[in-house]
Amino acid sequence: MFKIFQRAARDATELKHGANIFHEALNNGEKYFHVTDGGQRYDLAYIKNNDMLPENYRKVKKGIDVYPSYLNYDENDIENLDLSLLKKNTEIFFHELNEYSVVIARLALEHTNAEIYFLNPLAKIFFIENERLHIVEKFPLANDETLQVIDEPFLTGYLEGNFHKISSAPAFHSIFFKQSLTNLNLADIKYLELSIAPNVGVGGILSYYTRAKEIIRKEGWEIYLKENCTRYPQEMLQKYFQLASKPQDSTPENTIYLQDVLVLDTTYHASKFNVEIDENILTENFRAEMEEYAQAVLGSHKVLGVLIRGTDYIVSKMGGVRQQATVDDMLPLIREWIDADGYDLIFLATEDQDILDRMQKKFGSMIRVVSQVRHSVRDFENMKLLSEIEKKEQQDNSGLAEDNTVNYFYALYLLSKCESFTASGQCHGWNVVNSFNHGKFRRCYKFQVGVN
């Protein structure tokens, strides 16, 4: 994205201002330009979209670009743009004047009825006169139909769970994401090969796979999982889950190769899909085994299901909807539900040994868990992720990955069979448990301590 600044005293290539100034600058390939338009002068400075992400989030993604650079895009290719983010609002406030705010505002003026507001007087030179374009010193009072496009702090919409206030790059991506998927003609596409990062657990794999399948359904494309892209052996995934493999007729001429599912999942379009992971994604034998186990463990007890994530959610300092509540945050609600409904057991799912110890100290013999390898925050040195620790363990024990996966899914399946369910925050386990339960919980609550 090109940011717009006042003229600086430095050497730079000179460009003449015009309607296609941003495409000219992108095609030139340099990072800084002086631009002149009669008496108006300004500078363009390029910054890579992904470099604007918070550092802790970039570390988690390990160099994968969540937001494409969009060195080539076509704002006139309306058929392959998603304007739903703009069309759902009656007014749009642009806090900063930059390449993306100009392009987004032009699209909104041409294809919506929204009122457009800029604070920077220089914005005038980027638009033809329009009665819905307003240059103001102060924005009007925002309402539920106001979209605010900001730059700092960096807001994705995806992490915050709210697309009313969003940074320029995520807003642009929500509109242009289909153009980033391939250089091929989208009409020729038949398949999408989905790659999922190695740090994603099995719950995440199923959630991302199902969401991506729904997101692209209207395009008429079929989805399949790239072989050996996850940290789990392909044979193991096929043993327990029904995930499509690469079709024989998939070729580079008819297939999109998606480097990371978040390119789709971070869009406003994706936020409109609720993941429903049908039990049919499990193989028949696996589903039957878990049902038998659930009957044996839960039996006739009144059981409260509790999911508490810790470990790498804590050390990676995830914020927004991904920030997890602590045991102390959750205790008042857990006790309230026990008193109100008379639960005699708590089925707890957690990968964090410290959380298990604390819950056992508070509730003693009421706690039931699936036996599994657990970790403490003390195990996470130098910003290690759970996937990194598991990888080292798996090198020492080749069967550990399968054991961990099976146990994790047993825990999620048992949670879905509890009478009520609460979780410490947004995670893939929350999605899976609710999908398997199909809205039958007596009480269901997700903590959101990172959301204002």
Disulfide bonds with the S-S distance in Angstrom:
none
